Amino acid sequence: MNTAEQAGREAKAATRRATSSRPMAVLTRVGLACRGVLYALIGVVALQIATGDGSQQADKAGAITTLAGLPFGAVILWVMTAGFVALALWQASEALFGSGKALEKGEAVARVVVYGLLVFTLISVLTTHKAKSDDQKSQDLTAKLLELPGGQIIVGAVGLGLIALGVYWIHRGVTKGFKEELELGRMSPRARTIMERLGVGGYAARGVIAGLAGVLVVQAALTYDPDKAGGIDATLREFAETPVGPWLLVVVALGLLLFAGYCFGESRWRRT
């Protein structure tokens, strides 16, 4: 083995030790709990929209802004920043050095991007007290992609990818595939039952939202109109416009609250 290869292996080993250290493990679990807080706030705002109060943004940026306005809000946001940085580093380690399949590594990469964007949003709120809504971010990105050669095809592919992600999440919920990520041996029978129910409902709700968000992005591609795209907030509001009316949004909002509960349980029993 040459010196370069040995140095590379030593660097990888050092990275794995750092990401699996006790302090990092604690921060990772804090990050998972923080994810639950965001989904809980989004679910509550979605319920408010369903009952006629549409004044708040039902997305992660809106949830973070709400937290910033609480007593000791800045402290809460700094804790969340540390937690999501830990989650991003953990998933980056899984993507680079993990033994999972290609699909699992792809999921890890996607999670790194999501957690990185959350960290960026948190720091923006902490430093400027402002954050772009997820709807605006989605529309801005869609507009830039549409300007590229073959932009409509690219945006359409992104939309189809979101629809596929939605189907995957629903399948993961229905088949209880999320149980693979939990330390079932540490859980009591009652805890396993509760986590199964939270996971099934929560993943189904996430899947439905991702699927409808994908449909909106595909519409943006077909009409060459970036305003058709949207984030979580716009997608949730679309549920209230269906023939079923706000009752469908209530069901989806309750599903988000179930997923928030799953995240809290995951922070305790997730394999790390």
Disulfide bonds with the S-S distance in Angstrom:
none
